[in-house]
Amino acid sequence: MIAGFSITSLLLILLAGIGAGFVGYAVGASSLVSYPALLAFGIPPVLANASNTVGVVGTGIGGVMGARKELKGQAVRSITYVVIGAFGGVAGAFLLLKLDPSVFEFAAPVLILLSSLIIAINPRGRMQAKQAAADATAQLKHSEATEATEAAKRATTPTAPHRPPEQLVQPMSQDSWWVWLGVAAVAIYSGYFGAGAGTLALAVLDAAKIGPFHKINALKTLIGTGANISASVVFIIQGAVDWPAAIMLCIGCFIGGYIAPSITRKIPANIMRAAAVIAGIILTIDLGLKTY
């Protein structure tokens, strides 16, 4: 026994952490796995929530390390999101320790369901699909006229292999004002309650047309990482952490978060989007049954 936990229990928490880390990065719903797992081992809700926050820090660290490809060229935005997340996490952590948790417990299912619907509707994706179709039509019309010229150029000039243009994240200067309010609100929510925070962040960034799905999926991890780290500091100072459970969960979340980007980047964005919506709906139902 280690601080009241058997070796088997700690290994099960580790496995739950791996699952939570993967799910947390992939669809932003690590609480589907981690929080119920801690409750199942008899940890009281508030203590479990604080310990879960410490544990899922591993998801963010592992996810960021594994998603270097998605985050390449986004240093300023990445740092900004982590800083906003850190301040929001502190505010949310103090709210958790000082206020009645039922405030966000009642609001959480509604917020998560709304976020899932935003991701499902995906107006940005439909607009991009229409534009892609128009571009393809225009390219087809001009291809016959330019074929001879391109063939001559290839015969006389060495060229690099064709690579499709990389989809970029828009400059921060083009972000709407409400995006920053949304990111800050998600950060506070992450530190306070946390369940479905990744789904909320994903919905905000997706609705704002920040960039391709896989890249905003990596960016949403940064908000939660900053919030969870700062909130964890508050919880640790307040002595509200069950350390054996939090450590094992953190190790597992790191593993799951690290391996997730290399796997999810091979999955089409539409499938990832559908998975995020389904996870959000399941989490909404789960929280709703426990709350109402």
DADADA-V887830 format. One record per residue. N is the residue number from 1. RES is the residue in three letters. D_CENTER is the distance of its C-alpha to the mean C-alpha in whole Angstrom. Layout:
[[N,RES,D_CENTER] [N,RES,D_CENTER]]
This chain:
[[1,MET,35] [2,ILE,32] [3,ALA,32] [4,GLY,32] [5,PHE,30] [6,SER,32] [7,ILE,31] [8,THR,30] [9,SER,27] [10,LEU,26] [11,LEU,25] [12,LEU,24] [13,ILE,21] [14,LEU,20] [15,LEU,20] [16,ALA,18] [17,GLY,16] [18,ILE,15] [19,GLY,14] [20,ALA,12] [21,GLY,10] [22,PHE,10] [23,VAL,9] [24,GLY,6] [25,TYR,5] [26,ALA,7] [27,VAL,6] [28,GLY,4] [29,ALA,8] [30,SER,9] [31,SER,12] [32,LEU,13] [33,VAL,15] [34,SER,15] [35,TYR,16] [36,PRO,19] [37,ALA,20] [38,LEU,21] [39,LEU,23] [40,ALA,25] [41,PHE,26] [42,GLY,28] [43,ILE,25] [44,PRO,26] [45,PRO,23] [46,VAL,23] [47,LEU,23] [48,ALA,21] [49,ASN,18] [50,ALA,19] [51,SER,19] [52,ASN,16] [53,THR,14] [54,VAL,16] [55,GLY,15] [56,VAL,12] [57,VAL,12] [58,GLY,13] [59,THR,9] [60,GLY,8] [61,ILE,12] [62,GLY,12] [63,GLY,9] [64,VAL,10] [65,MET,14] [66,GLY,13] [67,ALA,11] [68,ARG,14] [69,LYS,16] [70,GLU,13] [71,LEU,13] [72,LYS,17] [73,GLY,19] [74,GLN,16] [75,ALA,17] [76,VAL,18] [77,ARG,15] [78,SER,13] [79,ILE,16] [80,THR,16] [81,TYR,12] [82,VAL,13] [83,VAL,16] [84,ILE,15] [85,GLY,12] [86,ALA,15] [87,PHE,18] [88,GLY,16] [89,GLY,15] [90,VAL,19] [91,ALA,20] [92,GLY,18] [93,ALA,19] [94,PHE,23] [95,LEU,22] [96,LEU,21] [97,LEU,24] [98,LYS,27] [99,LEU,26] [100,ASP,26] [101,PRO,23] [102,SER,24] [103,VAL,23] [104,PHE,20] [105,GLU,20] [106,PHE,22] [107,ALA,20] [108,ALA,16] [109,PRO,17] [110,VAL,19] [111,LEU,15] [112,ILE,13] [113,LEU,16] [114,LEU,16] [115,SER,13] [116,SER,13] [117,LEU,16] [118,ILE,15] [119,ILE,13] [120,ALA,16] [121,ILE,18] [122,ASN,17] [123,PRO,20] [124,ARG,19] [125,GLY,19] [126,ARG,22] [127,MET,23] [128,GLN,22] [129,ALA,24] [130,LYS,27] [131,GLN,27] [132,ALA,27] [133,ALA,30] [134,ALA,32] [135,ASP,31] [136,ALA,32] [137,THR,35] [138,ALA,36] [139,GLN,36] [140,LEU,38] [141,LYS,41] [142,HIS,41] [143,SER,41] [144,GLU,44] [145,ALA,46] [146,THR,44] [147,GLU,44] [148,ALA,48] [149,THR,47] [150,GLU,43] [151,ALA,46] [152,ALA,48] [153,LYS,45] [154,ARG,44] [155,ALA,48] [156,THR,48] [157,THR,45] [158,PRO,43] [159,THR,39] [160,ALA,36] [161,PRO,34] [162,HIS,32] [163,ARG,28] [164,PRO,26] [165,PRO,25] [166,GLU,21] [167,GLN,19] [168,LEU,18] [169,VAL,16] [170,GLN,18] [171,PRO,20] [172,MET,19] [173,SER,22] [174,GLN,22] [175,ASP,19] [176,SER,20] [177,TRP,21] [178,TRP,19] [179,VAL,16] [180,TRP,16] [181,LEU,17] [182,GLY,14] [183,VAL,12] [184,ALA,15] [185,ALA,15] [186,VAL,11] [187,ALA,12] [188,ILE,15] [189,TYR,14] [190,SER,11] [191,GLY,15] [192,TYR,17] [193,PHE,15] [194,GLY,12] [195,ALA,12] [196,GLY,9] [197,ALA,8] [198,GLY,4] [199,THR,7] [200,LEU,9] [201,ALA,7] [202,LEU,6] [203,ALA,10] [204,VAL,11] [205,LEU,10] [206,ASP,12] [207,ALA,15] [208,ALA,15] [209,LYS,16] [210,ILE,14] [211,GLY,14] [212,PRO,14] [213,PHE,11] [214,HIS,10] [215,LYS,10] [216,ILE,8] [217,ASN,5] [218,ALA,6] [219,LEU,7] [220,LYS,4] [221,THR,4] [222,LEU,8] [223,ILE,8] [224,GLY,7] [225,THR,9] [226,GLY,12] [227,ALA,12] [228,ASN,12] [229,ILE,15] [230,SER,17] [231,ALA,17] [232,SER,18] [233,VAL,21] [234,VAL,22] [235,PHE,22] [236,ILE,24] [237,ILE,26] [238,GLN,27] [239,GLY,27] [240,ALA,25] [241,VAL,23] [242,ASP,25] [243,TRP,25] [244,PRO,25] [245,ALA,23] [246,ALA,20] [247,ILE,21] [248,MET,21] [249,LEU,18] [250,CYS,16] [251,ILE,18] [252,GLY,17] [253,CYS,13] [254,PHE,14] [255,ILE,16] [256,GLY,13] [257,GLY,10] [258,TYR,13] [259,ILE,14] [260,ALA,11] [261,PRO,11] [262,SER,15] [263,ILE,15] [264,THR,12] [265,ARG,14] [266,LYS,17] [267,ILE,16] [268,PRO,17] [269,ALA,14] [270,ASN,16] [271,ILE,16] [272,MET,12] [273,ARG,12] [274,ALA,14] [275,ALA,13] [276,ALA,10] [277,VAL,13] [278,ILE,15] [279,ALA,12] [280,GLY,12] [281,ILE,16] [282,ILE,16] [283,LEU,15] [284,THR,17] [285,ILE,20] [286,ASP,19] [287,LEU,19] [288,GLY,21] [289,LEU,24] [290,LYS,24] [291,THR,24] [292,TYR,26]]
